[in-house]
Amino acid sequence: MTYDFDRFLRYDEMAEWLRALAAQHPNLLTVESYGQSHMGRDLLVATITDRRTGEHHTKPAHWIDANIHAVEVTGGVAALYIIHHLVTKFGEKDATVVEVLRTRTFYIAPRVNPDGVEDALADRPLFHRSSVRPWPWRDGHRWPGLHPQDIDGDGRILTMRIADPDGAWMQHPDEPRVMIPVGPLGAPSGATRYRLLTEGLLESYDGFTIDQPRDPAGLDLNRNFPAGWGVDVLGSGDHPMSEPEILALVRAVKARPNVCGYNAFHTAGGFMLRPSSNLPDSKLPPEDLFIFKKFGEHSVPLTTYPVHSVYEDLTWDKSRVMGGAGDDWAYDHLGVYSWTTEFWDAIYRATGEHSPTDVWYVGPTPTQDLAVCHWSDEHAPGSYLPWRKFQHPQLGTVELGGPDMFHIGRMHLVRCCAPKWRRTPTLLSTRRWRRRDSNQTR
């Protein structure tokens, strides 16, 4: 099959493409299963090296994995592209690639979480933070409150808005598709105020209140690694490596002791993130910090992505640090330099300015949001939708519209801003483009 990296492959297509590419390049590429997902799909890893100069395990190696989070599908395309680039450029006798594969090995796992990605790419998508396994209740019991999903069958998960005189949102004066905060001084006279909710249905709805649980999607596979794991981390699982995807990945990397570098592909923000998630730079070995900074000096000109410490730069509340992430595990347990690449920054594309480090918490400014709307009209038509009425089965008449962030930003549709289990007798306002706290990054 032909693949031009212009669309997202479903699992069966991806597996077929990988195996066909391996058949075309038997001396360079092998594809094997390193385990199975919760739903029984093979977890695939590609091994790329020039076997004429030695088997894969005899050379220093770099490990890349992607798509641990269900909707962060851009990273998976990047992983597939690297595989294709290496074998294709080797065939074209590109001097750099020939030397790399002569002396090095790449292990690339392009879809760590195939079950979650399949739901995200479905004709009627269902977005999970990560794993599809019911958790913390194994019987499938669901948190009461809002569960994002495609309720009108148009293949998108948008925003619901409801007119409310106490709503926290109003239309941008220059663009009705863009919603902006009312602010402390209130709305201009005559302006309609709205409540915003992610498109979805309500579990155990009493007809009056709307709970917004902090993590209705459940398990987060990137909190399940045995490094800084803890029960106070959202979605961390029953115990470290309780999930088959993470147990298999850890075993696969450990079985390849020649791995001396690790990179996890995520979306979005346009950042290169480095350890630690749990410790300030002052607690890291000075020589490691020196090397991380040297890497950054080389990577920034190549990628345009700024380098950030997760703890120092992206953790809002230092008393609630993130734990159980893959790059921390590789650094803490394997002793290798590890990175998380957060692909894609819609704000940068629209404005020329990098997203601020608090974008996952506070979202874009009205100016940035407007710029992204106009940029998407030109480069991704149909991704910023006008508002239209819809008869919600539980809430009555609502309006659906706004940004289709899966297609604009390939990022999470987590727009809730209320504290954990906050309840209100009216609809909760939500902050678009936003993740909730430091445990929600990456």
Beta strands, then each sheet from edge to edge (+ up, - down):
strand 1: 29-36
strand 2: 42-48
strand 3: 61-66
strand 4: 105-109
strand 5: 145-148
strand 6: 159-163
strand 7: 169-172
strand 8: 175-181
strand 9: 194-198
strand 10: 200-203
strand 11: 259-267
strand 12: 271-274
strand 13: 307-309
strand 14: 337-343
strand 15: 384-392
strand 16: 396-403
sheet 1: 1+ 2- 4+ 3+ 11+ 14+ 12- 13-
sheet 2: 5+ 10-
sheet 3: 9+ 6- 16+ 15-
sheet 4: 7+ 8-
end
